[in-house]
Amino acid sequence: MNVADQVKALLDSVLQLHGRPDKWNEDTALLGNVPELDSMSVVGIITALEDEFEFSISDDEIDGELFATLGSLTRFVEQKLAA
């Protein structure tokens, strides 16, 4: 499973989206487009990303652009894995 598919599966699980992310692509808007994605769920997603991919995310790495699209979130995870 590639990183994008792992991120989609994680979002599906954390946000309880019942398979909706299966149809998403890298341009799919997240913030403002997915009602289940609010400030509280962001904390859950960050924790799940850290657990799933075994890296740490510092507070200064988190901003609105990170959750702008599926592609921006996936690229962030790929960069963390490459570091």
N, C-alpha and C positions, 0 to 999 in steps of 0.2 A: 504494500500500500504506500503510495507516495504521500508527501507531506500535506498537500492540498486535501487529499482524501481523509487523512488523519485529522486535520483541522476541522473539516466538515463534520466528521463523526463526533468529534469532541463537542462542537457547538450544538449538534443535534442532541447529544446526551445531556449536556449541562442546561441547555435552554428548553429541553423537552419539546423539540420541534416536530417530532413524529415523521421524520424522513424528508422534510421540506428541503434541507440543504443538498440532497441528492441532485436537485435540478439547478443548483447555483453554479456560477462560473466566477472567475477571478474578478470580474467587474461588478458582481452583485454587491449592492450597498448594504452595509450592516447597520451602523448607527443611523437612527431616524427611519430605517426601512423595516427593521425587525422589531416588532413591538415588545417581544420578550427580552430584548437586549437593553437593559437599563443599568443605572450605576451599580446597583446591587449585584446584578448578574455578571458585570465586568469583573468583580472580585472573584467570583466563582470560576470564571473562564481563566483568569490569570493563574489561580491556584491549580486548576486542571492542566493548563499548559505546562506549568512547572513540574507537576507530577508525571505527566505523560512523557515529556521530552527530557526530563531530568536536567533542567537548567534553572537558573534564578533570574527573575525579572525585577530590576530596581524601580523604585517609584519614578525616577526621572526618565525612564523609558516609556512610560505610559502617557499617552495623550489621545486626543480624538482621531488623529490621523491613523493611529495604529488600528483602530476599529472602523475605519472608513469603509473598506471593502474587504471581501474575502481575500482578494489578492494582496492587499497591504498587510493583513494579519498573517497570511501564509509566508510572505517574503520576510517578515519579522522573525517568524519561527525558523525559517531556513538560514537567516543570518546568525541567529543565536546558535544553531546547530553547527554552523561552519566555524564559529569562533573558538 
